[in-house]
Amino acid sequence: MNIGIILNTNDAETCWNCFRFANEARARHDVKVFLLGKGVELDNVQDAKFPLLQAMIKKFTTNNGTILACGTCLKLRDKPGSEICPVSTMAELLRLVEESERIITFG
């Protein structure tokens, strides 16, 4: 099954729950996460209550999970793309929605 996840926040707990779910789903399915809005700030999210967030993100990508980031949202924040936030487009988000059998949003 193809699962698409849209992360639209930089709230640490929500990001943590997003990647807890993404890693669980990735164990059995193809999973892509699209970062939108404040979600493109994911590589800077840190919170003492969720110290394993960055490790969870790394686990997801190491296990062939895909992360895409809205290029316009990055540009609005004067951020370049990164390994965690590779620049993508609305066309790619549309493709993710079209190809996914399930879509879940966080944020």
N, C-alpha and C positions, 0 to 999 in steps of 0.2 A: 504494500500500500504506500502511496505517496502522501506525506503529511506536510502541509505548509504552516509555518508559524510566523505571525507578524508580531514583533515586539515594538511597542510605541511608547516606551517610557525609559527613564534612567533611574527609577526607583529600585534600590538595591534588592529588596525582598522580592519584588515582582520579577526582576531579572534572574534572580536565584531560582525562583519557582519555574520560570520559563526554561532554564537550562536543566533543571532537574527533570522536567517533563521531556525535553528534547533528547536528553541522554537515554531515558527509559524508552522512548519511542524509537530512537536510532538503533537500539539493540534488535529490533524486529522489522523496521520499516525504513524507507528512504525519507529523509527529513531535510527540509530547507528552512532556515530562519531568515526573514527579511526584516532589517532594522529600519524603522521609519520614525520621523520626528526625533524626539529626545532619545529614542532607541539607538541612534548612531553614536551616542556618547558612551556606549557599552564598554569600550576599552579603558575608560576612566572611572568606571563605577567601582567604588570601594566603600566598604562599611564593616566595622569591627564585628557586627553580628553575623555577617556572611563572608567570612574570610576565604572560603573555598570557591567563591564565584569564578574568579579567573581560571582556576584549575578545572572547573566544570566546563567552561568555555573551551579550554584547550582539549579536554577529553572529547568533547563533541566534534571538534575539527579533526583530531587525530583519528577518530573512528569514522572518518569520511562524511561527517555532517557538513552541510553547506551553509555558510553565512553570507548574506548579501546586504549591502547598505545603500540607502537612497542617496544618490550623488547630490541632488539638490539640497537635501537636509544637511549633508556634510558641508556643502558650500556655504549655506546660511550660517554655519558655525565656524567658518574659516578653518575647517579640518580637512586634511588630505585623507585619502583612503589609507587603510592599514591592513595588516594580516587579519585582524579580527573584524575590521570594517571595510571590506573591499568595495570599491565604488560600483554601484549598479544603477538601474533606471526603473522608471515606472513600467516600461515595457517588460522588464524582467519580473517585476511584481505581478503583472498581468499574466505572464507565462506561468509563474508559480501557482497562481490561483486556478488557471485553466488546467494545469497538469495534476494538481492535488486532488486526492479523493476526499480529504478532510482539511479544513482550515481552522486554526485556533488563534485567537489574539490574546496578547497580554498587554495591558496598559490601558 
